């Protein structure tokens, strides 16, 4: 992206964030993603950039939206447990209705303000997303701005957007292409926002059904790269009217699934079947990790089995207490997090490393394909770059995380960045 010295203070100051879901930093290259490679080389990039834990999209969306880790904002996983009348129920956060369920059980959605809430009085936020409904809606769960998604599009206050205003796209690469076309036509040339978000479903969507390094994966990378280039070209075409900070990044990477395990069945086979059936224990799969919840006396029962669980071949590490809190994840009924084991194996396309998948009962494990959710080296390394003359070039001088995105954007827009876990990158 090239700026031509246009620093006219009268231009509308705004930010655009593009998220390429599931695009791990190791796949950014001149060969696979030439546009992204040039951006990272020519602008400010986060050289030591990390995902949040669990490294899943719905948690990532809430962490990017709030600048806080899951223990602060309260969205704990792609699946998470809610305790109602003393019983644990594990919910799929991706469901369009989960926000209402969360609000009914806990009295709220996220515990801290989102960028949409912070910007509501100064121009607002608009988001176009083609990932799961939950990941899209937790960018703005309480309708302070506008969210367009195939499962339902809403304006401020939750007013439904119908007809041509709705984002009626398919959940695939073609849907990403059409969504980006509309974003470039309807959002980039307009001055009706302070922050606009474009969240692409790929390459994540492709990788859940195809191997890493496969032709399908490489094709998804190429398409995603071209879509980012399309947005950049559109931003450049209107730079005489707008002073735009462009942030481009991803939320997590992927690792290859080599085996699978059902942790609930393991607990049941070790004497805790009654507690599982009665809702005193719940297992929330995050892909390559799992969260184990328990209430009452069942908590001690789970803790008593953890030493045995640590000896299982699928248990890479089991986090409890301070080690779990150090990841930024806490919850009253959360006993432990299991990060599954990693093996030094190579898939058919030469990509090293395989992981265990924690089965969730919602589908057949796609062995050999990609997944994420844990603390593995590939799944926890997203990429991030900020493009604006004030940010210059080169790597950020410190480790960064997804929670640093919101304060960086808000500081650029002249907004307060108080009460966040993240901190703005220096411009």
Protein Blocks (a to p, Z undefined) as FASTA:
>chain_A
ZZehiacfkbccdddddddehiafklgcfklmmmlmmmmmmmccdfbacdddddbfklmm
mmmmnopafklnopabfbdcddeehiacdddfkbmklmmmmmmmnopacfbdcfklmmmm
nnpaadddfbdfklmmmmomnopaccddfkbccdehhiacehjlpccddddfklmmmmmm
mmmmmmmmpckbfbdcdddfbfklmmmmccehiaklmmmmmmmmmmmmmmmmmmmmmmmm
pccddddddfbdcdddfbdcdfklmmmmnopmmmmmnopaccddehjaccdddehjllmm
mmmmmmmmmmpmklmbacehjlmmmnopacfklmbdcdddddddddfkopgcidddddeh
laccdehiacehiacfklmmccdddddfklogajdfbdcdfklmmmmmmmmnopafehif
bdcddZZ
